Each structure stands twice: as structure tokens, then as C-alpha cells.
Amino acid sequence: MGSTKRMTVSQALIEFLANQWTVDGIVRERTIPGVFGIFGHGNVAGIGQALKQLNVESPDLMPYYQARNEQAMVHQSVGYARIHRRRGTYASAASVGPGAANMLTGAAVATSNRLPALLLPSDTFATRVADPVLQQIEHPHDLGVQVTDAFRPVSRFFDRVQRPEQLYSIALAALRVLTDPVETGAVTIALPEDVQAEALDVPVEFLQPREWHIRRPRPDRDAIARAAAAIRAGKRPFIVAGGGVLYSDAENELRALVEATGIPVGTSQAGGGVLTWDHPQYLGGVGATGALAANRLAAEADVIIGIGTRYSDFTTASRTAFQNPDVTFVNINVAPFDAYKHGTQLPVVADAREAIVELTEALAGLRVDAGYAGRIAREKAEWDATVDAAFAPSGLALPGQPEIIGAVQQASAPEDVVVQAAGSLPGDLHKLWRVRDALGYHVEYAFSCMGYEIAGGIGVKRGLVAAGDDRDVIVMVGDGSYLMLNTELVTAVAEGIKVIVVLIQNHGYASIGHLSETVGSERFGTWYREYDGEARNFQGEKILPVDLAMNARSYGLDVIEVAPGASAIDDLKAAVARAKASDRSTFIHINSDPLIYAPDGAGWWDVPVPEVSTLESTQRARTEYLEQQKAQRPLLG
């Protein structure tokens, strides 16, 4: 019989996590390199004690890190996971009730983005010896239902350790899902506060180093043959590349494929970076927020080759992007759920890199015709010129967001990482940001979570530091999203984690304000204004006397305020250069005009407009909506 070690459930779990390793080819790294934790009565004597004990006995084995908000802990984990191509992530421990509930949004971010995050929310007493406890939710119809049950629909794995002996099977199952390229997302292990402190004799084998090898399944031979035949039969093939290309380390293989065949590429938000912006076959983002070049060719394509994309409504422009009546879909995806989308009869269920390699071989000798190649080059050149014009300084006292993006772009280094998630910035970045490095574009857009940016950016920087990479992380954020969750800046200051935050102050919600106009709601409720008691709204002219630069300064960051004026863009470039030269976190504040928009990319997003209304603006929007809706198609190809 093997030897055992007397430990609490929490001690056993933390030591187990400290010995898990992810192996992806020649890459081997810690699956869980650390734990974020905010302690309360539900976990201070369990997980908290276990982390303290390990910190005393072996401080490098499982480092503990503070956070200021439970949601932000998970955002940091997601940012780290993406920059590590899903090979590693952090665990996040929270107390009972509100602490646990605060992580729900983070769990949804992880799961919707198919990025791993391990959540350890505390739960009420399994024995119910103290019932109800502080922060417990009581349901007369089911006394077993608690806050942690809300994690079930937003997690890819959920279980509750109700008895100490359950820990082994639950922990192993959780790590299997966490490291599975198909199943990964939020993995939740609920820990009742009494069970956390209970002891058991833990087999030493459970605590030994364990490797989890990333599956890279090769495609079925016949599936590749059918896909290649369909592509060869097409005249205007077009690739939609998603995040799966990056998670598979397949950008080099994709480049080889498109250089051999001449097939053009458009990217989803998650796919940004699969090709550099100046590659001849790269036409920019595709879909609702895409570039005009990519959307024009996607509309005419007779074969759409989706690689590692889940085909969100933004990628398909709410099913208006692909207009060829005879379009065929070849979907390459490690997840069957995504490979079979749009009714395709040509799914290729495989790892992106392995599939691209075999597809390249199957397409040997194929080259798009000269006419199509010329069209690709002309569309790209035209769009590049459009972006150049959008970046050109206007000399306005309040520059538009496109100018601001251009200035940050020009002042940054090719390898720097831009981080964003919500508002008008993701759409403008998708169109305008010229990605120069595979990992240089980090936009969380599956959940598009306001407040993700700062915490996610810190997670990205953690990931880079862990990999020995000293490139800068530039968080671009609007005032609306900043106000949602900015307190994690304290974490950056406390640990000396350098991030550069560019705050674009437009006194409201720029993205939803613009959308509100298009659907006939006239920007109602989207401005940050003083409340007008007579009109009973916030639509007046009195801007709030809120000083976000002072807020950031109070956290301990270096702050650079770019004053409105004709030199604002030049001053912004200088500010970014100064921030890059510093070894401290820097907050750059610039005012913008939210009514200056990025160039039109001919994408559409389906947001239903009321059928009836007394507002003329809504009536006009309804007419336009019905006209746009005519372009939608079922995409059964």
C-alpha cells in the first residue's frame, strides 16, 4: 500500500495544483503557476491557510497574489491564458456569497472565449451544522441551492467537494477539462467552508508531478481530401482565421499555405495576429467590425475556409457577410460543435496546425488566378490608404478615436501588445490596428466585457514576464469601461507590474451611443451628464466634474494628461514614448470627440428595432433595419 500524508482538503488541493504541468510538443510549463485570492470567512481558514502554510514551507511552489476584485482575478487569469496560448492559467479563490458571485462574470468571459481559468469559490457548510451562515442564500424549495450553483451554466466543468474523499476524482477531472483544447473554459470547484478544513490521508501519488499533454488531433484523411477538392473547385476562396490558429501555434503554417496558394485572409477579433498587417494576403478584420477589403471579398467568395473560428455574429456580420448564393463552407476546428456550423458538409475536425499542414500538401500546385490575385492586391492597397487617411492628424482640439489609435500605433513597438474588450474601441481596432506580431493583438470580444481591459492587461503582462518577455502591454480603454473596474491598477502598483493605460475620455458610452443613434434611440442614457431634474434624463450639456486622471494618480501611477488642442496627437505620441521608457505603470489621459467615427467597413450587426414607435427617429431606423435584414441568409453551405 502506498504512503499517505495527513492534510486538509485545502492543503491537498493547493499542493496538487502546484505539481500540474502542461506539455505541448517541446513546451512544458506550469498549468497553474499561482493563485489569486480574496479571503473571507468562507476560505480564510481553508484555502487561505493552505496558501500561507505552503508560503512558509516552500514559497516558490504555489505563489499567492492579491487582487482587489474577484471578477478581476478571473480576468487576469484569462489574459495570462491567451498570451500563453491556453497552456497555463491561474486559480482564483473567493469566499462565500458575494465573493463567489463576483466571479460569475469572469467565468462567463473565460468560457465564451474558450480560455482556461480555474475558479475555487467557497460554499456554505456541507454538514449544515451552522445553517444559515452569513452570506448564505436560502431557497425554501431547495436548501441545497447556493450561489455556487450559478456557476453551472457559465462553466465548462462544475463540481462540489461535499466529502473530502471526493477531492481526487474532482481535481483530476477539472484538470482534464482545463487542458483540453475542445472543452476548456471556466473550471469551477466549489469548496464548502467546513470541508476545506477537514483532514484526510492523501496518497502521495496524488501530490506528485503530473503532465497533461495537449491533444493535437490530425484530420481524417478523407475529410482533408473532400475539403481540398471543394477549394480546388472554387474560383474565389477566402479564409476566415480565428483564435484557434493562434492557440495551435499555426501562424507560420497559415502563412505558408496562403503564400503557396494566394488565398486571402480575413480575421475574427480572436484571430488578430495570425498574419502581420502588411502581408499581401491579409485583408484585415472580417464581419461587422471588419475592413472593407476583407468584407468585399468575403461577400463574393464561393468557398469560405474557416480555421479555428466559432463564427460569431460579428464574424458573419449577423449572417450577411457571405453573399455568394453558391458559397461552400470548409470548417477546420478542433471542436466538432464549431466545425459543423452553418450546415457545412465539409467539416474538418482537427487541430488547426495539423490540418493546415495536410491541407497545404493536398492543395499542392493550386494558385488563385491572376484576376483574383489582382483584385486582392487592389482591395488591400485601397484599404491601407483609407487607414492612412484615418490616422492622419486633423489638428482638431478634440481628436477622433481613429487618430488616437494611429498615434498609439506609431509610438508603440512592433512587438507591443494592445489590450481591449468593450465599447467602440474593439470595432475601431479591428479595422485600424496594424498588427505586427502574432501576440500583439489582444481583444476580448467573445463576451466583450466592460472592465476586462485593465485586469486582463495585467494578466497579459504577468504571462509575458513569466515567459521572459519584456515587451510592453498597452491597455486602451474608454471612460465608460474604465469606471466599471479600475481598482486592479492597485495590484499593478503593489507588485510593480508595468502596464501602459491609454484612457480615452469621451464622457459617456461611445459605442452604445452610436448604436443608439442607428436604432433610433438618439443616444438616450449614453452620455455622462448631470441629471436634469426637469427633463428627468441625463441628456443635458453639463459634463460631470469627474477627474479620472486624478483617480489614477491616487492609485500611485505615473499620470500624463494630454491637453486638448491642435498638438494633442503629437503630445500623445510623446506620452506613449515616455511611458515606454519608464519602468513604472503609466496612465495617459486624452480627451476625444466621440462623434468622429472610423471608416466604414460595410459590415452590419443585427440589433432589432421596434416594429412600432411614436418617435420619428425610431421609425426611420426601423425602415433601414428592414432593408438591411434582406441581406441575411441561413448559411446552409
VEXMAR-868019 format. One record per residue (C-alpha): x, z negated, y negated. Coordinates in steps of 0.001 Angstrom, whole numbers, padded with zeros to 6 digits, always signed. Layout:
// VEXMAR-868019
XZY
...
***
This chain:
// VEXMAR-868019
+000000+000000+000000
+001375+000921-003424
+002350-001629-006034
-000013-002642-008838
+000209-004068-012326
-002231-006586-013765
-003579-005129-017007
-006683-004943-019136
-008672-001725-019202
-007378-001005-022720
-003766-001667-021785
-004056+000591-018743
-005722+003391-020708
-003145+003364-023514
-000197+003335-021116
-001829+006104-019071
-002246+008266-022170
+001365+007660-023144
+002517+009318-019933
+000478+012530-020032
+002313+015822-020573
+001051+019327-021244
+003051+022178-019750
+002573+025750-020951
+005199+028011-019436
+008534+026717-020706
+006884+024436-023290
+006400+020782-022308
+005055+018282-024808
+003134+015047-025038
-000570+015624-024549
-001395+012556-026664
+001564+011780-028956
-000190+008965-030792
-003382+007055-031549
-005275+006784-034819
-007282+003611-035080
-009539+001674-037391
-010285-001732-035929
-013425-003837-035924
-014913-006463-033649
-015574-003772-031044
-011942-002808-030453
-009552-005161-032255
-009134-007348-029141
-009171-004379-026751
-007571-001121-027826
-006065-002869-030865
-004351-005500-028717
-003130-002873-026251
-001544-000834-029040
+000045-003959-030530
+001443-005037-027159
+002930-001607-026482
+004310-001514-030031
+006229-004714-029255
+007348-003736-025763
+008033-000006-026274
+007290+001192-029824
+008054+004867-029117
+005796+005155-026082
+002445+005343-027876
+002732+005156-031688
-000218+003849-033672
-001214+005364-037028
-003637+004092-039632
-006409+006119-041155
-008917+005461-043922
-011982+007067-042384
-012957+007584-038759
-014100+011155-039346
-010723+011927-040900
-008920+010642-037805
-010516+013380-035745
-009843+015985-038439
-006157+015074-038297
-006254+015481-034514
-007840+018928-034853
-005296+020055-037438
-002483+018908-035164
-004030+020603-032128
-004372+024007-033795
-000806+024056-035115
+000327+023144-031574
-001824+025915-030077
-004016+023368-028247
-001142+021848-026249
-001415+018415-027825
-003761+016260-029876
-004250+012668-030979
-006581+009966-029721
-008898+008287-032230
-010150+004747-031672
-013115+003291-033561
-015210+000149-033470
-018854-000278-032534
-021729+001178-034550
-020813+002772-037899
-017159+003163-036935
-018116+005148-033874
-020844+007083-035697
-018375+008137-038377
-016513+010149-035730
-019511+012286-034792
-018804+014926-037426
-015189+015134-036311
-016314+015564-032716
-018536+018477-033720
-015619+020066-035598
-013392+019849-032525
-015978+021167-030089
-017216+024018-032264
-013621+025153-032843
-012688+024812-029143
-009860+022459-030146
-008959+019286-028221
-009497+015809-029642
-009717+012554-027674
-012267+010056-029005
-012339+006414-027969
-015426+004888-029636
-016214+001296-028784
-019569+000361-027326
-021744-002731-027049
-021340-005269-024234
-021745-003731-020788
-022797-007167-019462
-025245-007637-022349
-024200-011275-022396
-024339-011047-026188
-027350-008924-026975
-027910-007597-029567
-024418-007739-031057
-023506-006980-034630
-023983-003236-035351
-025925-002606-032150
-028861-000202-032284
-031911-001377-030363
-034350+001010-028711
-037349-000802-027179
-037918+002090-024782
-034308+002220-023541
-031966-000730-024113
-029035+001263-022745
-029055+003886-025512
-026401+003294-028150
-024578+005105-030959
-022070+006444-028463
-024816+008425-026717
-024968+010586-029832
-021572+011963-028801
-023028+013702-025754
-024203+016912-027481
-021058+017233-029617
-018545+016553-026839
-017251+018766-024058
-016823+015634-021929
-018534+012260-022225
-018417+009151-020072
-018697+005398-020496
-016414+002893-018730
-019037+000395-017644
-016839-001178-014941
-013026-001477-015022
-012698+000399-011728
-014258+003492-013313
-011277+003945-015612
-009219+006015-013180
-011703+008768-012485
-012913+008892-016086
-009415+009101-017579
-008320+011834-015187
-011492+013856-015745
-011118+013500-019511
-007545+014830-019477
-008566+017727-017253
-011143+018861-019819
-008854+018152-022766
-006177+020511-021396
-008489+023210-020066
-008440+026364-022267
-012090+027066-021419
-013585+023590-021538
-011555+021936-024302
-013109+020333-027356
-014060+016766-028176
-013496+014497-025179
-015224+011131-025543
-014620+007973-023529
-016978+005215-024649
-015485+001747-024199
-017772-001320-024160
-016030-004084-026044
-016175-006578-023165
-014878-004068-020601
-011941-003220-022870
-010618-006756-022392
-011359-007116-018670
-008410-007091-016279
-007779-005186-013064
-004911-004439-010722
-003776-000995-011833
-001946+001202-009307
+001494+002031-010681
+000880+005679-009755
-001834+005828-012418
+000744+004953-015062
+003429+007414-014014
+004173+010633-015957
+001648+013336-015119
+001760+017014-016050
-001234+019147-016979
-000399+022826-016676
-002299+025166-018994
-004129+027813-016997
-003281+031399-017969
-005522+033370-015579
-004719+037042-015146
-007556+039560-015438
-009312+041098-012490
-007667+044432-011759
-010925+046368-011676
-012098+044753-014950
-008964+045981-016724
-009418+049455-015245
-013025+049641-016472
-012044+048359-019919
-009210+050872-020199
-011488+053724-019160
-014022+052773-021844
-011316+052594-024507
-009882+055941-023478
-013346+057487-023689
-013806+056255-027252
-012750+058067-030395
-012727+055176-032864
-011696+051939-031108
-011432+048750-033155
-010024+045338-032190
-011631+042076-033288
-008960+039410-032782
-009901+035728-032719
-008240+032364-032311
-007757+032914-028593
-004898+035291-029394
-003003+032517-031175
-003816+029821-028613
-002430+032124-025945
+000773+032856-027907
-000228+036507-027692
+000520+037817-031193
+003652+039669-030039
+001759+041289-027174
-001067+042283-029517
+001408+043843-031924
+002952+045844-029073
-000500+047068-028000
-001584+048274-031433
+001779+049835-032230
+001624+051782-028974
-001982+052940-029430
-002575+052901-033186
-005823+050922-032724
-006725+048997-035922
-007330+045254-036005
-009711+043010-037926
-009594+039241-037543
-012043+036387-037459
-011220+033302-039511
-009594+031677-036471
-007604+034840-035778
-005825+034924-039130
-002105+035352-038469
-002259+037457-035288
-000694+040232-037365
+001023+039982-040729
-000946+041354-043648
+001355+044343-044151
+001251+045591-040566
-000037+049206-040562
-002767+048411-038027
-004028+045258-039753
-007078+045860-041948
-007867+042226-042814
-010739+039926-042004
-013867+041384-040458
-017507+040404-040919
-019496+038603-043583
-016396+037486-045477
-014202+040340-044367
-012202+043037-046101
-013824+046338-046985
-011268+048291-044938
-011962+046335-041755
-015729+046380-042227
-015879+050120-042874
-014054+050955-039666
-015883+048278-037661
-019185+049835-038746
-018172+053218-037341
-016297+052077-034242
-017568+053305-030883
-015552+050752-028896
-015172+047148-030092
-012402+045303-028268
-012961+041587-028813
-009930+039484-027913
-010290+035714-027982
-013295+035727-030308
-016588+033920-029897
-018377+036453-032154
-019848+034005-034662
-022484+035252-037096
-019802+035597-039775
-017633+037740-037499
-020545+040059-036685
-021957+039829-040234
-025141+038486-038652
-025117+041463-036276
-024796+044105-038965
-021044+044760-038761
-021092+047199-035829
-023421+050050-036725
-022460+052816-034293
-025588+053352-032155
-023411+054000-029102
-020990+051118-029598
-019485+049600-026459
-018041+046086-026279
-014936+045226-024274
-014687+041443-024456
-011467+039744-023404
-011840+035984-023260
-010697+033128-021065
-014244+031711-021321
-016940+033676-019427
-019503+032401-021941
-017796+034425-024681
-016655+037336-022536
-020242+038242-021672
-021621+038125-025224
-023626+040997-026701
-024741+042134-023293
-021428+043756-022509
-020927+045332-019113
-017162+045238-019666
-016170+041556-019727
-012553+040706-019004
-012384+037015-018135
-008725+036169-018541
-006081+034643-020750
-005596+036769-023856
-001866+037296-023429
-002084+038196-019756
-004980+040569-020409
-003279+042298-023343
-000137+042907-021292
-002097+044526-018482
-004344+046445-020846
-001284+047851-022623
+000010+049139-019300
-003389+050612-018418
-003520+052430-021783
-000037+053926-021494
+000100+057237-023321
-003084+056628-025330
-002827+057184-029068
-005638+057440-031603
-005938+060941-033028
-004308+061935-036302
-007573+061980-038212
-008416+058401-037284
-004846+057272-037944
-005023+058805-041411
-008324+057080-042088
-006818+053717-041103
-003904+054202-043474
-006120+055271-046387
-008556+052365-045975
-005695+049886-045776
-003983+051273-048858
-007239+051210-050818
-007967+047602-049880
-004400+046494-050619
-004773+047985-054091
-008079+046148-054509
-006406+042840-053651
-003558+043589-056060
-006139+044050-058813
-007924+040823-057875
-004637+038921-058097
-003696+040348-061484
-003771+037625-064188
-006683+038129-066574
-005401+035878-069335
-008728+034036-069366
-008674+030361-070264
-010538+029670-067018
-009154+031956-064295
-011255+033050-061365
-010594+031895-057848
-009053+035244-056761
-006375+034888-059453
-005710+031318-058359
-005314+032391-054732
-002932+035125-055821
-000821+032694-057823
-000549+030220-054944
+000277+033093-052608
+003078+034355-054819
+004570+030900-055333
+004490+029950-051656
+006970+030850-048921
+006024+033300-046132
+006011+030539-043520
+003900+028051-045513
+000526+027062-044068
-002627+027315-046168
-005414+024934-045084
-009088+025264-045935
-012531+024764-044415
-015581+024946-046665
-017098+026323-049827
-016226+029647-051414
-012532+029407-050544
-012811+030387-046844
-014522+033644-047756
-012084+034447-050540
-009077+033538-048397
-010375+035636-045501
-010469+038621-047847
-007450+037963-050006
-004823+035694-048442
-001911+037770-047230
-000869+036038-044042
+002860+036333-043417
+003297+034046-040402
+001375+033557-037157
+000670+029908-038007
+000346+030405-041752
-003454+030588-041955
-005479+027512-041007
-009137+027787-041964
-011568+025601-040007
-014650+027781-040025
-016492+027213-036774
-018075+024104-038332
-016873+024765-041900
-016800+021036-042512
-016654+019879-046102
-013989+017195-046318
-011868+018604-043483
-009175+020034-045727
-007038+017030-046668
-007212+015220-043334
-006791+018482-041430
-003840+019410-043625
-002173+016078-042890
-002723+016732-039186
-001119+020157-039567
+001895+018607-041274
+002176+015984-038512
+002204+018786-035997
+004911+020682-037832
+007097+017592-038220
+006693+016848-034504
+007954+020365-033769
+010922+020009-036138
+009404+022491-038595
+009802+021679-042299
+007533+024366-043776
+005094+023282-046470
+001371+022736-045992
-000789+023825-048928
-004310+022413-048935
-006630+024403-051187
-009876+022603-051910
-012753+022713-054369
-014011+019633-056159
-017168+019504-054010
-015283+019320-050731
-012639+017029-052223
-015293+014477-053151
-016585+014478-049578
-013418+012989-048060
-010284+012488-050156
-009208+008999-049115
-006848+010281-046431
-004438+011014-049274
-003615+007308-048987
-002476+007973-045414
-000140+010710-046635
+001336+008350-049212
+001647+005453-046771
+003582+007499-044218
+005443+009759-046601
+003748+012861-045194
+004208+015674-047680
+001250+017929-048430
+000541+020042-051497
-003081+019846-052628
-004387+022514-054999
-007684+021247-056404
-009856+023974-057910
-012222+022274-060345
-015410+024249-060912
-017825+021346-061467
-020081+021980-058527
-020554+023877-055301
-019288+027389-055987
-020157+028887-052606
-023650+027482-052278
-024246+028139-055964
-023565+031835-055416
-025648+031839-052228
-028440+030068-054099
-028485+032931-056582
-028690+035565-053859
-031653+033841-052179
-033487+033302-055451
-032961+029573-055945
-030995+030030-059192
-028170+027574-058381
-030603+024665-058248
-028820+021449-057283
-025385+023067-057084
-023904+022044-060443
-022210+018704-061086
-024064+017758-064261
-025550+014654-065782
-029121+014026-064711
-031721+015367-067134
-034487+012789-067028
-036961+015031-068863
-036442+018121-066710
-035794+015957-063637
-032837+018008-062459
-029086+018414-062769
-029163+021844-064380
-028131+020838-067907
-024912+021508-069783
-023402+018002-069755
-020434+018135-067382
-019638+014876-065600
-016759+012876-067114
-015070+012646-063720
-011268+012858-063670
-010150+013949-060205
-006515+014188-061306
-006630+010522-062261
-008244+009787-058895
-005357+011424-057036
-002828+009695-059291
-004398+006352-058410
-003635+007019-054735
+000065+007354-055534
+000506+011132-055506
+002520+013134-057982
-000019+014967-060135
+000353+018195-062097
-002514+019196-064364
-002739+022863-065286
-004424+023078-068675
-006983+025812-069389
-005528+028687-071362
-004005+032131-071191
-000911+030777-069381
-002876+028919-066675
-001851+031276-063857
+001836+031186-064779
+001611+027421-065097
+000007+027216-061653
+002837+029220-060102
+005338+026884-061720
+003404+023868-060459
+003443+025134-056860
+007188+025817-057115
+007757+022301-058443
+005639+020811-055656
+007573+022742-053039
+010864+021473-054424
+009670+017866-054158
+009785+015721-051029
+006579+013912-052031
+002935+014858-051838
+001757+016640-054959
-001752+017138-056316
-002235+020189-058564
-005401+020298-060666
-006654+023560-062165
-009973+024460-063750
-011668+027712-062751
-014638+029889-063593
-016917+029797-060511
-018752+032937-061630
-015734+035209-061075
-016005+036491-057528
-013682+038130-055031
-014019+041880-054372
-016966+042903-052230
-016156+043441-048576
-019550+044932-047638
-020374+042028-045344
-023740+040289-045049
-024896+036870-043917
-028437+036267-042708
-029925+033397-044732
-033725+033737-044604
-035566+033927-047928
-039125+032516-048236
-041854+035050-047487
-043942+033832-050424
-042930+032244-053705
-044133+031773-057282
-040555+032350-058531
-039725+035909-059522
-036107+035326-058544
-037159+034413-055010
-039500+037393-054792
-036658+039747-055745
-034360+038070-053252
-036969+038492-050507
-037150+042226-051173
-033372+042513-050966
-033299+040368-047820
-035770+042610-046010
-033693+045647-046935
-030504+044084-045603
-032263+042912-042463
-032943+046522-041471
-029272+046906-040548
-029417+044192-037893
-029249+045298-034291
-029359+043449-030964
-025779+044422-029952
-026568+045040-026316
-023499+047083-025620
***
